[in-house]
């Protein structure tokens, strides 16, 4: 690309005659792009020649793809050229225009008379307000490559697990159904998904068949892992795909009052429960096909609150559905992914299983009541849960991800405060480009679909990154305590 832009006046491309199809691909691309004819200047050489300045040629070829790579020399050339000077001036003026904010009428036109969110929408807003505005305000559609992959792995895995666990409960539960029967149930659910959604496998190509086989093996392994977990647990599934919203299983989650009230709709993958005397303890389970883990740092900054939002809502609304007022026992991400052993070739079976269990260990936060955690998983060593307990079973290790009832109460207020602030910011028309940033690999801009429209640029003095600093567990609870006492606010 640089070679095409280096000449100051004209660019000539020549090649030996008689070379046939061995001409550089650049010759053919440039000839078609500028509708040029080949001139036979001598008996030995063919040549492309054009009055078009080479910088214009380079701009036509590359300008629309990578404007950020245009050289300063090229910019100066276009500014001096009367043909382009006005266009350049207009582009400069457009670049200097501030995004501003939406008017009250604009907010109502785009979002309606009330702020209606889902967990994924709240995450998008806290990631970057401008990306939220583009996706859910303007409803801008992202350009996709031509093609369609019928095997959406996340949807497939969720479908198979949801239907398999429901069928297992119909047959008497995890302690009555054998592992082989569970595998057959999962295979049946996988076949049903393929038939209902992509018309079966008979006419599918090798790639789709390979992917289906791989996903089928993955879901069987995950199903086997869930079977082992639930066999050691007194908690049992109460609901699958529990939906929140008007006319749904439960009312939408409502936070705030008046014009700045927020309503949240959504779906919970699974709700488990355990009846301890008159107390019904519930936990919210979310299947995660990626590498998402529960992180208190995320919660402090307003990200990844989905499961907590729904657990608190079930506590509030659960009496009507379950006949008892539920007590939140925690939230868990269950990994739904294919795992491999990467250790020594001659490792013992116990070592292999321990390594695989580490990859499939749940992440989340649980109620710091030993008998409740023991009801989730028996035994001194917790294979599935993100906790460790002393041999007497009465104390948690320092690395355990647990919270007291009082801390869950503070957590509820923190989540509600963030949602209320979110409602205010949306109502006030905030569409600023303030993407979160952890490091070069983890930021809202890394894979943003709207980067071309945003043109984020901190050098303009208006755009800014929001650095999400890590928050240690003890620091997190101290901050919530201060916030609860009115001494601090969410940063």
PAZANU-650712 format. One record per residue: y, z, x of N, C-alpha, C in turn. Coordinates in pm, whole numbers, plus 50000, padded with zeros to 5 digits. Each point is the difference from the previous one (the first is absolute). Example, Ala and Ser with C-alpha at 12.3 -4.5 7.8 and 13.67 -1.06 7.14 Angstrom:
2
494315078051319501195000049911501205000050090
501054992849965501195000650082501095007349923
This chain:
491
498795000050083501215000049917501265000050086
499985008050108501185000450086500254986450063
498954992950039500164987050065500714990149908
499755000849870500634991049905501495002949985
500405012450027501405003949979500845000050127
499394998050114500745000650126500964988450024
499644987549967500944989050027501315001949924
501114996050062501315002049938500444988149915
499394988250019500464988249928498884993549922
498994995050068498914993249932498655004250059
498984998049918498645002950044499194987149993
499374996350110499144988250004498565004750025
499094994649924498595003050018499274986850026
499344999050112499304987550033498575002850039
499184989949988498595001450040499474986150036
498944999750075499444987350047499434992249884
500244986949999499454991549893498484998950019
499364997349889498554998350007499235013149999
500715011149978499295013050000499315002949867
500304991949899499305001349871500255013649936
498925007249969500115012649928500255012050092
500164997650129500185011050095501465004150017
500884994849913501415003750006500145014749955
500945007250060500245013949962500315001149850
499525010749940500255002149857501505001049971
500825004150100501435001349978500644986649963
499504989150063500554986849974499874996549852
498815001949946499764996349861500795009049904
500065012850032500735009249913501504996749996
500574997350116501434996950007500294986549936
499124990350021500214986649942500025000749847
499055007449941499965001249854501185008249948
500345010450072501075008849955501344992949991
500284991250097501284993250006499924985349964
498814995849952499794986049960500404990350113
499545002550118500344991850116498964989250024
500474989250052499104989150038499755000450150
498824995850038499664999450142500604987450061
500725001650112500584988550071499174997350126
499604987650016499274996150121501034995050101
500515009450084501084996850093499534991150115
498795002650042499444991950110498574996649963
499374992950084498604996849975499085011950028
500565010450062499155011050041500245012849919
501175001149936500325012649933500504997749857
499525008649911500585001149867501005011550003
500994999749909501025010450005500575002449860
500245013049970500745003749879501465001750040
500894994449921501425001750029500745002149870
500985008950003500765002849878501405004150036
500944997049910501385004350020500155014749963
498985005649931500085013949956500015009350120
500995008750014500025009450112498755008750001
499525003350119498755007450010500105013949938
501195006250002500125013249940499804999449849
500484989349938499774998449856498524998149973
499364992250088498564997949985499255013450006
500365008050099499345012950015500275008949879
501224999449946500345008349885499204996049878
499854986649979499214995349886498555004650010
499504999850123498605003250018499715015049989
500885008250060499685014050014500955009549928
501164995249963501015009149945499555007549878
499274993149907499585006649877498895010150022
499344999350115498875008950022500385012550078
500794998250104500325011250087501474999650041
500905002849901501424999650031500365009950109
499255011150006500315010250099499804995350142
499274988850020499764995050134501034989650045
500954996749912501014990050038500835005250116
500254991450098500755004350119501495000349970
500735007650082501455000849985500644986350022
499434992550093500544986650028499884991149876
498885000949931499824992049879501015004049893
500245013249987500965004749902501404994650031
500395000550126501314994950039500134985149971
498904992850021500024985549973500284997349852
499315007149912500174997649857501385004349952
500545010650060501355004349961501034989350036
499834993750117500944989650043499844987149920
498834997749946499724987849925500585001249859
500944991449965500675000749869499014999149885
498924992950024498994998149895499375013349957
499955009450094499295012649971500915012350001
501214998850047500855011850018500215007749870
500214992749887500225006849873498745007349953
498844993750022498735006449962499785012750081
500334999250128499845011750086500945011249953
501214996549967500975010049954499525006649872
499464992049909499495005749875498835009550026
499114995850090498865008550033500455013250061
501044999450085500525012250061500595009349893
500774994149907500605008349895498925006449913
498954992549971498915005349918499305011650072
499854998650133499335010450077500805012950003
501324998849985500865011750007500145007249866
499504993949894500105006249867499075012049992
500515011249954499215012349986499094998849877
498825006450008499114999949883500615007749884
500785010250032500645007749896498995007749917
500265001349871499095006949909500094993549863
499025002649918499984994249865500955007549908
500614992749908500855006449900499115006749895
500605008149915499245006849894499324989849909
500724989549966499424989549915498894992550075
500224998150131498984993350079498715008050006
500135013250014498825008850003499254999149868
500715000549888499344999349869499344986449979
500674989550045499444986649983498714998250079
499965005850119498834998250087498895010049972
500365012649974498995010649990499835005849860
500894996349907499895005449866500825012649983
499885006349883500805011749968499455012950059
498764999550050499435011950064499284995850128
499915009150093499324997150126498505001949981
499254989050001498545000449985499374996350133
499205009250054499404997950131498495000949993
499374995350104498605003050027499995006450139
498855005050041499925006250132500314989850109
499514987749983500254989850102501484996150002
500655000049884501444996949995500825010950068
499625012549979500735010950065499844999150151
498814996450046499784998150144500854988650055
500104989249923500814988550042501485004050011
500495007649903501405004050002500295009050120
499095009350028500215009050113499784992950133
499294988749998499844992150123501274992350032
500544993449897501264992550019500564996449864
501235004049974500604997749869500234985049974
500334992550104500244985849980498694992749964
498905003750064498714993949967499615003249856
500305012349956499745003849861500814991349905
501284998250032500894991749918499494985649992
499544994650112499504986250001498734998649915
499095009750016498704998749933500055003849853
500665011149969499965005049862501304997949923
501094996750071501254996849933500104985049975
500104992450108500074985349988498664993649969
498915007750025498644994849983499794987150081
500515000450122499874988550089498534997950037
499574987749994498624996750032499884995850146
499025005350065499794996950140499264986850013
500424991750094499304987550025498655002950065
498964994649942498655002050053499444986850048
499135000850097499314987950045499114994849888
499864986949995499134994049899498575004650026
499335004849897498645004650016499805012649917
498745003649976499705011749919498715006350049
500065012850027498815007350042499495007849880
498914995649938499535006449878499475014150020
499665003550123499445013250025501085009650048
500785005149907500995010150035499245012950025
499845003550126499075010650037500355013549938
501305003849998500385012849945499655001249853
500324989649923499694999949856498495000649978
499274992250079498544999849989499415013850025
500415006550108499445013050036500355010549896
501244999949950500395009549896499164998049874
499824987649961499244996949878498575005150012
499364996850112498595003850017499855015250003
500865007050072499895014550007500275006549865
501054995549933500335005849869498844998649902
499474987949990498924997549904498685006350042
499765000850130498765006050048499985015049974
501115006850034500055014449978499925003349851
500654991949917499945002249854498574998449950
499294990050049498614997749958499095011350048
500255005050121499215011350052500175012349912
501235002649955500245011449912499304998249866
499934987749950499294997449874498515003050013
499474998150121498565002150024499665014350041
500965009049988499705014050029500695005950120
500754991950074500765005450112499374997450135
500725004050103499614997050138498735007250043
499705011449939498835007750041498724995349933
500134990849903498824994649933499704985650042
501044992650030499824986050041499654999450148
498994992250036499604998850140500944990550075
499925000550133500854991250083499664985449975
498714996849985499594986149973500534995349865
499955008949900500534996449867501514997650008
500695008350078501454998350016500324986750066
499174996050099500214987250067499814988449902
499005000949913499774989749899501164999349901
500525011749963501145000549908501204993150064
500245002850129501124993850070499814984950010
498774995450026499734985650007500264993349867
499625006649892500224994449866501504998749972
500755010450035501454999649979500634988950084
499504998150123500534989350087499734986349939
498804998049948499674987149937500864997749875
500205010549922500824998849879501434995850036
500545005950108501364996550042500084985350039
499024995550076500014986150048499894990249883
499135003149904499824991149884501264999849914
500585011949974501155001049910501294994750060
500135001050133501284996950063500044986850076
498874995850057500034987450075498874990649961
499345003049886499014990749947498704999150078
499615010850066498745000050074500134994350139
498885000050074500024995950140499374986250024
499424994149896499224987750020500824988750063
501244998449959500814988850050501005004150108
499835012050056500965004950099499594995950141
501004998750086499774995950138499415011250084
499674996650124499345009450091500905012150028
501314997750012500915010950031500025010549890
500094995549875500045009349887498675007449988
498904993050020498685006449992499845010550110
500514996850120499935009650110500825012449968
501244997849949500875011249967499395008649890
499414993649901499365007449892498865008750054
499184994350087498905007650057500495011950080
501084997950074500565011050080500565011049911
500754996249897500565009949907498895007449926
498954992849967498875006249930499345010650089
499834996950127499425009950092500935011950016
501324997350006500975010950015499965009449882
500004994549880500055008549881498705007949983
498894994550045498745007549995500065012150093
500554997950121500145011150096500945010749946
501124995749943500975009549945499395007549882
499264992849916499355006349885498995010550046
499284997050107499055009650056500735012450050
501164997950064500795011250051500535008649885
500484993649893500505007549884498875007749933
498834993849994498835006849942499725013050075
499994999450133499725011850081501085010649982
501254995549989501095009549978499855007249867
499784992449892499975005949867498755008549976
498934997250072498805008349987500215013950057
500945001350093500275013150060501195006649932
500454994649887501225004949935499735004649858
500755010249957499975004449861501054992849916
500914992950066500974991849928499304987549948
500384995849879499444987949939501114991149947
499804987050001501024990949948500285002449852
501275001149965500425001649861500604987149944
500664992350086500684987849956499964989550109
499944987449957500114988650091501144991149951
500804995150094501144991449965500845006449890
500345012750019500835007349904501424994450005
500494995049887501284992949998501115008649940
501214998850059501205006849952500984989549948
500575002549882500954990649944500025001249849
500964993749939500085000149854498794993149940
499285007349912498814994449938498785000250089
500095006550120498875000550093499255013349984
499085002950094499225012349992500895012449999
501034999850080500965011050005501414994549995
500935008449960501404996149993500534996850140
501024991750011500584997450133500555012850061
500045000450131500575011550070501524999149986
500635010549947501444999949978500675010550087
501034995750070500765009050088501484997549976
500785010649990501444998649979500364998649853
501284999349976500484999349862501104989549985
500234996049876501094990849970499804986250061
501124993950036499964986250050499354998950137
499875011250071499414999550133498555004849999
499415001149883498595003949990499114988950057
498875004150055499054990750060498675001149927
499404988749965498664999749943499064992650094
498855006050024499054994050094498694997049927
499594987350006498714995849948499054998050118
498734999349970499054997450108498585003249961
499114999050097498575002049977499425008450113
499165009749962499285008350097498574994850011
499544997850121498634994850018498965009349941
500105013150032498995009449950500595014049993
499615007449896500365014149987498725008149993
499835009350093498825008950001500405013849951
499045007149941500295013449950498865009750024
500355013150004499005010750015500455011749915
499115004449911500315011149910499535013050063
500945008750032499735013050061500425010749901
499045004349918500335009349893500884993049898
501215005049981500934993849906500954990350069
499894998750132500924991550074499374986350028
500754989549970499574986450030500814995150121
499334998850114500654994650120499794984950004
501074992850029499904985350006500514995050135
499434989050044500504993250120500114985149970
500984993850063500254985749982499444992750122
499214989549974499364992450107500494985549994
500394994850114500484986250009499164992550103
499454988549962499234991850093500974991750085
499825000650131500884992650090499184990550086
500224986849980499264990050076500644997350135
501215005050023500654998150130499845012450086
501035002950080499945011450092501045010649964
500435000149875500985009649954499425014150003
500785009550054499605013950002501135008649944
499605011349944500995009449946500775006150116
501325000449987500855004650109501195007649942
500155012750038501115008049950501354994550044
500034993250116501244993650045500454989549898
499044992149950500324990149897500565006849875
499355010949959500425007049879501435005250016
500335005250118501365005150022501034988949984
499654988150046500934988749994499894992049870
499185004749905499934993649868499014988749989
499074998850094498984989449996498635006049968
499114991949946498625004249977499845011749904
500875000849898499965011449908499104997749879
499374988449992499294995749879499055010649946
499085004650083498985009249949500595013449958
501005004750074500635012649962500724998849866
500694988849980500704997749872499015001049885
498844993650015499024999849891499305013549984
499745007050109499375013249987500925009549924
501295000050035500945008849930500124996049853
499924986949972500094995449861498775004349921
498824999450062498775004249931500045014949972
500545007950094500155014449975500855002349875
501044991849985500955001849891499454995149867
499254988950002499554993749876498505001849971
499285006250093498545000049992499375007949888
500735009749944499435008449893499494991649884
500804990249958499634991649886498774991550032
499874995450122498894991050034498725007550034
500125011250069498815006950050499685013049926
500875004049907499735012249923500355012650074
500414999050124500435011450079501204995850085
500795009750037501154997050085499534999150145
500054988250060499434998350133500845006750110
499315003750106500645005150121499754989850111
501064995250063499844990050105499295005750121
498884993850038499205004650114500204991250122
500774989149986500274991750117499914985249972
500304992450104499944985349992499274994950123
499254989149982499194994650110500044984850001
500174994350119499764985850022498564998450045
499244991549931498634996950040499984986350067
499664999350130499994987050069498944990749941
500394987849976499084989849950500054988550100
499225001250106500054990150107498674999750074
499774989350069498794998650080500215007150133
499065008350037500135007550124498864996450095
500295000950130499024996550102499965011050105
498835001650061499865009550109500304992950131
500925005550078500424993350124499675008450123
499105009849985499665008650112498894994450086
499285009050067498944996050091498834993649926
499384990450066498914992649937498825009049966
499715009950085498835008649979500375013249934
501085000249926500445012249932498975004349896
499905012949980499085005349900500544997649859
499095000449904500394997549860501095009849955
499895012750047500985010049960501394996550053
500044995050123501284996250060500624988149928
499154990449965500474988149928500575004149863
499265008549928500455004249867501305007950008
500145008350102501225007950017501204991050022
499814989450081501094990750028500394992149875
498994995649923500274992649877500695008849897
499575012649990500625009349906501485002250031
500324999950130501395001850042500884988849944
499454987749998500764988649949500165000449849
499055006549932500035000449853500485013449945
500495008750088500495013049954501214998149909
500045007449892501114999149907501275005950063
501154995249956501265006250040500745004049874
500805010350011500715005049883500435014350022
500225007249891500375014150008499345007349884
499415011850030499215007349902500565014049979
499675005749886500435013549967499325010050094
500805008750061499485009450099499325011949934
498974997149922499175010449937498574997150043
499405008550084498684997050058498934996349898
499935007149887498944996949905500194986249937
501254995649987500264986749944499584989350098
500345001850128499614990350102498484999850016
499385011749994498535000650009499354993049881
500665000649884499474992949883500104984950019
501004995450077500134985750028498924995350096
499655008450095498954996650096499405012850055
498695001849978499335011950050499774999550149
499575011250056499705000750143501195004250082
499715005450121501065004750088500794988450060
499304989550042500664988350059500294989849890
501264996349988500404990549897499934985950055
499024992549951499774986450048501014990249942
500435002449877500834990249929501475004349987
500255013049994501345005049969500835002350127
501334999049990500885001950117500305014750027
498965008450000500185014350023498905005150092
500285011250062499005007350076500065014549957
498845006849997499975013849953499265008850099
500395012750004499325009750086498585002249947
499165005650085498595001849962499815008649877
500935009449979499865008449881500464992949873
500584987950015500424992149885501215005349928
500775009050063501135006249934501354995850059
499984993150115501254995850063499924985350040
501184993650001500094986050039500444999050145
499534989650068500444997650137501444995150000
500645000550116501424996150011500214985249968
498984991850024500144985649978499754995849855
499645009549915499674996849861501234995249924
499794990149916501084994749917499955006849864
500625011749991499975008049878501395005249967
500185004149875501275005649954499725010649895
500815010449999499865010549900500594995349867
499765007749895500584996649870501524999850008
500565009650074501465000650014500514987650073
499274995650102500424988150075499894987449914
498954999349918499894988749907501184999949903
500455012149960501185000849913501254994650069
500175003350127501134994650077499874985050018
498774995550019499744985750016500364992449873
499695006049886500354993649873501524998349988
500755010250035501464999249992500564989750097
499394999250118500434990150099499814985849947
498824997349943499714986849946500964996749886
500245009749911500914997749889501424997450048
500425007150104501354998050053500164985950055
498984995250071500054986450056500054989749888
499195001949896499984990549889501344999949925
500595011849984501325000749934501054992750082
499985002250132500964993250086499774985049998
498754996049993499664985849992500584993949873
499865007349888500564995249875501514998350008
500685009650063501464999050016500384987950085
499294998150111500334988950090499794986549932
498934998949921499754987449928501074997749895
500355010649926501024998849896501374996750059
500265004550121501294997350064500014986550072
498914992649987499964986450052499824998750149
499395010050064499824999650146498994989150039
500464989950073499124989450050500184998350151
500325011150066500264999550144498734996550077
500214993650114498894997150090499885011750097
499155009649964499815011950085498515002550015
499304990950066498545001150011499565011850085
498865005949963499495011050082499474994450131
500035008550101499574995850134499345011850070
498744998150041499325010150081499964995650146
499554987750019499934994250134499944984849984
499814992950111500004985549996498924994349908
498905007249988498894995149920500035004749856
500725010749975500045005849866501445000849949
500354990249921501325000149936499924991649874
500965002149911500024992449875500244985250025
500574996650115500314986050031498814992450060
498985007350045498924993750077499364988349925
499695002149873499334989549922500744997549869
501325001250004500794998749876500044985649952
499734998149871500024986649940501424994749983
501005008950011501364996049968500925000050123
499424999350118500795000350124500984988350007
499564988249953500874988250007501235001649912
499865006649885501135002249910500865011650047
499385009750065500715012150041500884997750123
499434993550103500714997950127500545013350054
499135010150005500385013350048500574999250141
501155006450021500664999050131500845012550022
499525009050085500715012550025501324998050073
500154988550065501234997650076501224998049909
499774997849869501154998049911500655013249958
499395011250040500585013049969499735004949860
499284992149920499715003949860498525002749979
499154991250054498565002049988499565011150096
499055007949957499515010550088498555003449966
499265003550102498635004649982500015014849964
499005004049924499805014249973498795004650082
500255007650102498935004550088499195011149932
498734997749983499125010049939499365008350111
500635010850032499495008650106498765007549950
499055002750087498805007349959500335014649969
499335005549899500205013949962498675007350011
499945010250083498785007750016499775008749876
498745004049981499625007249878500855012549978
500115008450102500775012449986501474997049971
500534990150071501394996149978500214994949858
499034992449948500104994749863500145011249899
499125010150010500045010849901501255008550017
500485001550123501255007450022501184992649936
499994986750014501074992049940499985001249847
498804999749942499905001449855500485013649954
499685010350081500445013549966501535000750002
500624994150103501464999850008500604992149885
499364988949969500484991649889499905007549868
498895007349984499795007649877501055011049983
500445005450116501015010549996501424994450001
500124986749995501324993749991500744998850130
499255000650115500664999650130499934986350067
499314990649941499884986850063499714989649895
500014987650041499704988949910499144989850073
499434991049924499154989750059500884990750082
499564996750123500784991450087499514985749990
